Amino acid sequence: MSIQKVGVLGAGSMGGGIAHLAAVKGLQVVLCDVEQRFLDGAVKRITGFLDKNVEKQKMTVEEKEAVLSRITTTTNMEDFASVPLVIEAIFEDLNVKKTAFEKLDKICGPETVLASNTSSMSITTLANATSRPDRVVGMHFFNPPLVMKLVEVIRGYYTSDETVSIVSDASKAMGKTPVEVKKDTPGFIVNRIMMPQFLEAIRIAEEGIASIEDIDTAVKLGLNYPMGPFELMDFTGVEISLHVSDYFVDEYKDMKWNAPQLLKNLVRAGRLGKKTNAGWYDYNK
C-alpha cells in the first residue's frame, strides 16, 4: 500500500511541520485544526520557509506554489474520510488524544491507518478508543520534522505487521529513517533515554553545581550534542517536559521520574505570567 495522501490533525509546530514535509515530498495533505487561525498560522510559517528557499535559489517559485497547492486546510475532521493515513499531532494529553481517535475511527474508512505523533504515550490506549486497533500505530516525528531524520514507529499491543510496514514505507517516502519500537512502553526509545538527562541537568542547576549556560556548554562540547538540555527543552517546550515527567511517574510508579521543583516552578511562573512558552533562558534572566 503506497501512501499518496496523508491527513494531519493539528496545525501547531509539529503538525504544520509534518504537513510541510509531506507536501515537499510530493504527497497530498489534508491539514485539520479546530480553528482557521491555527491553519492560517501554519500556512504562513510554511510559506515563509518556502520563500526563503526561493530567495536562496534552492527552489523555484513554481516549485513553491506546487508545494502549497498540495496542502488543503480544513476545520472539519470529516474531510479525512477518504485519506488512507491520518497522523494525529495534537497536545500531549492522553484523554484529548483518545477523544480524537474515537472521532477519527467513526469518520475514516476501515482500511485507514491512524497514527499518533505522541512522543511518549500509550499507543495501545489510543487503539482501544477505536474499532481498528490493528491499524493504530505510533509515528513519532522529531522537531523540526523537515530537518530531523528519525521517525519512531511504535507498535501498540494489537498493531499488525502490515500497519508497521505501511507507516515505515510512508516515513521513507518522506525522506526519514524509521526505527521500530517493538513494545509499547512510555517514552519509546528516544524520550526514555533523553528524559533522565533532562531531569539530571535540572537537578545539577537546582543544587547550584553549575549554571544553566555552563551545563548546556558542557553537554555540547563534552558529549558533542548539537544542543544542550536546557536549550532543547526551551525549543520543544518546558511544559511538555513536565507533562512527560508526570506521565512517566504515573505509568512506571517510580519517583526517579519525578520532576525537580525547579521545573515545576518554571512552568508555574510561565502560567502566572500567561506565557505558555516560558523557557529556561527567560527564567534565568
PLY file of the C-alpha trace (Angstrom):
ply
format ascii 1.0
element vertex 285
property float x
property float y
property float z
element edge 284
property int vertex1
property int vertex2
end_header
0.00 0.00 0.00
1.75 3.13 -1.24
0.60 6.27 0.56
0.00 9.23 -1.78
-2.17 11.29 0.57
-1.98 11.95 4.30
-4.14 13.69 6.83
-2.59 15.67 9.67
-4.67 16.53 12.73
-3.23 19.57 14.47
-1.59 22.57 12.81
0.89 23.51 15.53
4.65 23.38 15.13
4.69 19.59 14.79
1.52 19.14 12.73
2.35 22.04 10.44
5.89 20.72 10.10
4.69 17.23 9.17
2.28 18.71 6.61
5.10 20.81 5.16
7.40 17.80 4.94
4.79 15.59 3.26
3.92 18.27 0.70
7.59 18.90 -0.13
7.97 15.16 -0.76
5.09 15.21 -3.24
2.23 13.91 -1.08
-1.23 15.41 -1.00
-2.02 16.72 2.50
-5.25 17.44 4.37
-4.35 19.62 7.39
-7.06 19.99 10.03
-7.38 22.04 13.21
-10.23 23.34 15.35
-9.91 26.98 14.23
-8.97 28.57 10.91
-6.46 30.89 12.60
-4.29 27.91 13.55
-4.37 26.69 9.97
-3.58 30.16 8.64
-0.63 30.34 11.03
0.71 27.01 9.78
0.38 28.03 6.13
2.07 31.34 6.90
5.02 29.54 8.51
5.31 27.11 5.60
5.09 29.91 3.05
7.77 31.89 4.87
10.12 28.93 4.83
9.48 28.30 1.13
10.02 31.98 0.32
13.47 31.79 1.95
14.29 28.77 -0.19
13.25 30.69 -3.29
15.44 33.64 -2.22
18.38 31.27 -1.75
17.64 29.69 -5.15
17.05 26.29 -3.55
13.70 26.09 -5.34
11.77 27.97 -7.99
8.59 29.99 -7.48
6.76 27.29 -9.44
8.06 24.59 -7.10
6.99 26.65 -4.09
3.48 27.07 -5.49
3.32 23.33 -6.23
4.12 22.52 -2.59
1.44 24.91 -1.31
-1.10 23.54 -3.80
-0.71 20.08 -2.27
-1.89 21.30 1.16
-5.64 21.55 1.78
-6.70 23.09 5.10
-9.94 22.38 6.91
-11.64 22.73 10.29
-13.84 19.71 9.54
-12.48 16.28 10.51
-14.99 14.75 8.08
-12.54 15.73 5.32
-10.33 12.83 6.49
-12.97 10.34 5.29
-11.06 9.23 2.19
-7.49 9.67 3.48
-5.51 6.38 3.83
-3.18 7.62 6.61
-4.07 10.17 9.30
-1.37 11.43 11.65
-2.57 12.93 14.93
-0.29 15.75 16.15
-2.23 17.48 18.92
-1.28 18.33 22.51
0.28 15.61 24.69
-2.84 14.85 26.73
-3.96 11.23 26.64
-7.66 11.94 27.15
-7.69 14.59 24.41
-5.95 12.18 22.06
-8.36 9.34 22.91
-11.31 11.59 22.06
-9.66 12.48 18.74
-9.10 8.80 17.89
-12.72 7.96 18.72
-13.84 10.64 16.24
-11.35 9.58 13.57
-12.46 5.97 13.89
-16.06 6.95 13.09
-15.08 9.20 10.18
-12.35 7.24 8.38
-12.75 4.15 6.24
-11.92 0.75 7.81
-8.60 0.48 5.94
-7.33 3.88 7.08
-4.27 3.76 9.32
-4.49 6.04 12.35
-1.09 7.16 13.61
-0.14 9.26 16.62
2.83 11.59 16.75
2.91 11.23 20.54
6.43 11.27 21.98
5.68 9.09 24.99
2.08 7.96 25.44
0.44 4.57 25.09
-0.46 3.55 21.56
-2.46 0.62 22.96
-4.65 3.01 24.97
-5.33 5.08 21.85
-6.05 1.90 19.86
-8.62 0.84 22.45
-10.58 4.00 21.65
-11.16 2.64 18.13
-12.73 -0.36 16.40
-9.48 -0.95 14.41
-6.71 -1.48 16.99
-4.62 -3.41 14.46
-4.43 -0.26 12.28
-3.37 2.13 15.06
0.34 2.89 15.38
2.78 5.44 16.72
4.55 7.62 14.16
6.79 9.90 16.20
8.48 12.63 14.18
11.08 14.88 15.78
11.10 18.65 15.82
11.56 20.21 13.31
10.11 17.44 11.10
11.60 18.91 7.95
15.13 18.56 9.34
15.23 15.69 11.82
15.86 12.36 10.11
14.26 9.92 12.56
10.73 8.55 12.88
9.92 6.14 15.71
7.32 3.61 14.50
5.67 2.26 17.64
3.68 -0.94 17.90
0.66 -0.99 20.16
-0.36 -4.34 21.59
-2.63 -5.01 18.59
-0.71 -3.25 15.79
-0.35 -5.51 12.75
2.81 -6.14 10.74
1.03 -4.64 7.73
0.39 -1.39 9.59
4.02 -1.15 10.69
5.10 -1.76 7.10
2.73 0.91 5.71
3.93 3.56 8.17
7.60 2.62 7.76
7.26 2.94 3.98
5.45 6.27 4.36
8.29 7.50 6.61
10.84 6.54 3.95
8.75 8.26 1.26
9.07 11.43 3.36
12.84 11.02 3.45
13.04 9.73 7.01
14.71 6.74 8.66
12.15 4.67 10.61
13.08 2.61 13.67
10.62 0.09 15.09
9.67 0.21 18.76
8.58 -3.36 19.33
6.90 -2.87 22.72
4.50 -0.10 23.69
6.39 1.43 26.63
6.28 5.04 27.91
8.87 7.21 26.20
9.63 4.65 23.48
13.37 4.87 22.64
14.49 8.49 22.45
12.46 10.01 25.30
13.23 7.02 27.52
16.92 7.92 27.12
16.51 11.71 26.96
14.23 12.38 29.97
16.76 11.18 32.59
19.28 13.57 31.03
16.81 16.46 31.23
15.91 15.74 34.85
19.52 15.31 35.95
20.54 18.55 34.21
17.80 20.40 36.11
18.92 18.83 39.41
22.52 19.94 38.75
21.28 23.52 38.26
18.91 23.25 41.23
21.75 22.13 43.52
23.88 25.10 42.42
26.58 22.86 40.94
26.67 24.80 37.66
24.73 27.45 35.78
22.21 26.65 33.06
24.54 28.15 30.46
27.55 26.14 31.64
25.57 22.89 31.78
24.48 23.43 28.17
28.05 24.26 27.14
29.43 21.21 28.94
26.95 18.86 27.26
27.52 20.34 23.80
31.30 20.28 24.00
31.74 17.23 26.22
29.12 14.95 24.64
29.16 16.55 21.18
25.39 17.20 21.28
24.14 19.93 18.92
22.06 21.48 21.73
22.34 21.47 25.49
19.46 20.07 27.61
18.08 23.49 28.57
18.27 24.79 25.01
16.45 21.67 23.83
13.76 21.97 26.50
13.23 25.62 25.52
12.96 24.55 21.88
10.40 21.78 22.49
8.59 23.50 25.37
9.21 23.12 29.10
5.55 22.33 29.80
5.94 19.23 27.62
8.94 18.13 29.71
6.86 18.44 32.89
3.90 16.68 31.31
6.06 13.76 30.14
7.76 13.53 33.54
4.37 13.36 35.30
3.20 10.73 32.81
6.28 8.59 33.46
5.73 8.76 37.23
2.13 7.66 36.75
3.00 4.83 34.38
6.22 3.49 35.93
5.33 4.18 39.59
8.96 5.16 40.11
9.85 8.51 41.69
13.13 8.71 39.76
10.99 10.30 37.05
9.60 12.95 39.41
10.17 16.46 38.07
12.55 18.65 40.12
10.93 21.60 41.87
12.83 23.99 39.62
10.98 22.67 36.56
7.62 22.90 38.33
8.39 26.48 39.38
9.34 27.48 35.83
6.08 26.14 34.41
4.06 27.85 37.16
5.89 31.13 36.57
5.04 30.89 32.89
1.39 30.24 33.64
1.19 33.11 36.14
2.72 35.38 33.53
0.33 33.88 30.97
3.37 32.91 28.91
2.80 29.37 27.66
6.26 29.15 26.11
8.29 30.36 29.10
11.79 28.93 28.87
14.89 28.31 30.95
16.76 31.23 29.47
13.81 33.56 30.25
13.72 32.21 33.80
17.46 32.71 34.21
17.36 36.44 33.40
0 1
1 2
2 3
3 4
4 5
5 6
6 7
7 8
8 9
9 10
10 11
11 12
12 13
13 14
14 15
15 16
16 17
17 18
18 19
19 20
20 21
21 22
22 23
23 24
24 25
25 26
26 27
27 28
28 29
29 30
30 31
31 32
32 33
33 34
34 35
35 36
36 37
37 38
38 39
39 40
40 41
41 42
42 43
43 44
44 45
45 46
46 47
47 48
48 49
49 50
50 51
51 52
52 53
53 54
54 55
55 56
56 57
57 58
58 59
59 60
60 61
61 62
62 63
63 64
64 65
65 66
66 67
67 68
68 69
69 70
70 71
71 72
72 73
73 74
74 75
75 76
76 77
77 78
78 79
79 80
80 81
81 82
82 83
83 84
84 85
85 86
86 87
87 88
88 89
89 90
90 91
91 92
92 93
93 94
94 95
95 96
96 97
97 98
98 99
99 100
100 101
101 102
102 103
103 104
104 105
105 106
106 107
107 108
108 109
109 110
110 111
111 112
112 113
113 114
114 115
115 116
116 117
117 118
118 119
119 120
120 121
121 122
122 123
123 124
124 125
125 126
126 127
127 128
128 129
129 130
130 131
131 132
132 133
133 134
134 135
135 136
136 137
137 138
138 139
139 140
140 141
141 142
142 143
143 144
144 145
145 146
146 147
147 148
148 149
149 150
150 151
151 152
152 153
153 154
154 155
155 156
156 157
157 158
158 159
159 160
160 161
161 162
162 163
163 164
164 165
165 166
166 167
167 168
168 169
169 170
170 171
171 172
172 173
173 174
174 175
175 176
176 177
177 178
178 179
179 180
180 181
181 182
182 183
183 184
184 185
185 186
186 187
187 188
188 189
189 190
190 191
191 192
192 193
193 194
194 195
195 196
196 197
197 198
198 199
199 200
200 201
201 202
202 203
203 204
204 205
205 206
206 207
207 208
208 209
209 210
210 211
211 212
212 213
213 214
214 215
215 216
216 217
217 218
218 219
219 220
220 221
221 222
222 223
223 224
224 225
225 226
226 227
227 228
228 229
229 230
230 231
231 232
232 233
233 234
234 235
235 236
236 237
237 238
238 239
239 240
240 241
241 242
242 243
243 244
244 245
245 246
246 247
247 248
248 249
249 250
250 251
251 252
252 253
253 254
254 255
255 256
256 257
257 258
258 259
259 260
260 261
261 262
262 263
263 264
264 265
265 266
266 267
267 268
268 269
269 270
270 271
271 272
272 273
273 274
274 275
275 276
276 277
277 278
278 279
279 280
280 281
281 282
282 283
283 284
